């Protein structure tokens, strides 16, 4: 069942999502060669708690950490570790959420570290733009499939694989609510988009094939062909005036400047 949110609920979600976005801005300065993914996780948890929220990924279906940190061919759900050290040339996807006064925030960004090739930098930019294409389609009167189709068309027109095994979702009092939001599909199908719907759109793309493998840890998903993967996500509310992105930092320009 799709749950329509009141304006008051949406504002609480905005506060949760802003904490998430501000966490990314905070972490951006630490993600450099030599830092462990475990240290990044610790920094994220501390920042979230200092801002009056709690990590919502930690313990979710048994997930052991605050943040999912996925590097290079890892798509999603990478588990932080003291042994996993960020290196020059890596691209690091951060997927993070928090719970604030009963409402969830959720977003993801991908960060290049050091000397990253021009084609990979373009891939990161294109993945972010595929998210923005999906958001643009999230308008009252459109259908869910219009979002999925917009992401797919943008990504595939640039030669990327669109991951099919993981999808976006509704969000609110629960981290994952109806509806599921694939990053591929036909336009004009699915539920009609209504004012007050709150959703998380999250394109996951690869520079190769879209097939995936889950590693033995039971969480980390990687591309089957070991091609580089990228992930961006925003939570947003659908309003009569268009999509309202909730997961922006205190200074919204920082999201566009940094990511």
Order of alpha helices (4+ residues) and beta strands (2+ residues): alpha-alpha-beta-beta-beta-beta-beta-alpha-alpha-beta-beta-beta-beta-beta-beta-beta-beta-beta-beta-alpha
